Amino acid sequence: MENKIYEKDGNLVIEIPYTQIRTSAYEEEEWIGQNIIALIEDNYGGISEQMGFCYRIGMEYAGKPDQWTDYFFKFNGKRKEFQKLCKELKIEIIEIIT
């Protein structure tokens, strides 16, 4: 997985692979799966929210559900905007409510 970072037309552009090769401990086959997951953390009943994109850590090889890293990009906007963006990009959203 290789990220590309460069400047274009006065913008910092960061290219992140959208998919990755995934495997399972129970089957020998490989398949292409999403590399990115959207995370929404709702703390204190909506008083404090964080949301953004994280790398997905495929755990099929261990027979466990996927995990994720810390945010590589935090979204500074409203939840509905973020949810709409994720739907357009076809990125799964995980919501954590504490």
N, C-alpha and C positions, 0 to 999 in steps of 0.2 A: 504494500500500500504506500503510494508515494503522493505527497502533497506538492503542489506547485504554487509558488507565491511570486507575484510579479506586479509591476505597476503598469496600468494601461489607461490612457486618457485621464490622468490625474486621480485615478482610483487604485487602491490596493486590492488586488484580486487574489483570492485564495481558492484554489481548486482542490476539492476533497473527493476522493473516489466515492461514488454513490452506492456501489455494490462491492461485495467481496466474495471470495470462494468460501463456501461453508461445507462442513463435513459432519458426519454422525459417528458415534462410537458403535452403533448397532448396524450400520450399513456401510458398504465401501464406496458408495456413490458420493459424488460431490455436486453441489449446485450453487447457483449464484443467489446471494441474499443481500438485503440492505445493510449498508455499513453505518448508517446514521439513524438515530432515534431522537424524537422530540420529547423533552421532559418538562412537565409543569409541576412545580412544587408549590402547594397552597398551604401556607403556614398560618395558623391562628384564624381559620375561617375566612380567608380572603384578605386579611389585614396586610399580610406580607406574601407577595408572590414572586417567584423566580421562574423563568422559562427560557428555553433555548435548545440548542442542538448538542448532542453527545455522540460519541462513537459507540456503536453497538458491539458488545462482546458476545459472540456466538458461543453457547455452552452445550450444543448438541452432543459434542464429543464426550461430555460427562453425563449426559442424560438429564440436564438441568435447564431451567428457563434462562433466556438471555439476560445479561447484565449490561451495564453501561458505565462509561467513564464520567469524569467531571465534565462540565460544559466546555466545549471548545468555542462556542458562540452563544452569548446571552442576548436574548431578544428584549429590547426596551420598548414595549408597546402594550397594547391591551390583549387580554386573553383571546377574545374573539378574532382579532387580527391574526394572532399567532396560529390559532386553530384553522383559520381559513388558508393561511400560507401553507401549513402542513398538509392540508387536504389537497391543495393545488399541486404540491410537490410529491404527494403520495408517500408521506413519511408518517410512520406510526407514532402516536402520542401515548406516553405513559404519564398518568397523573398520580401524584403522591399527595395525600391530604394528611396533615398532622395537626 
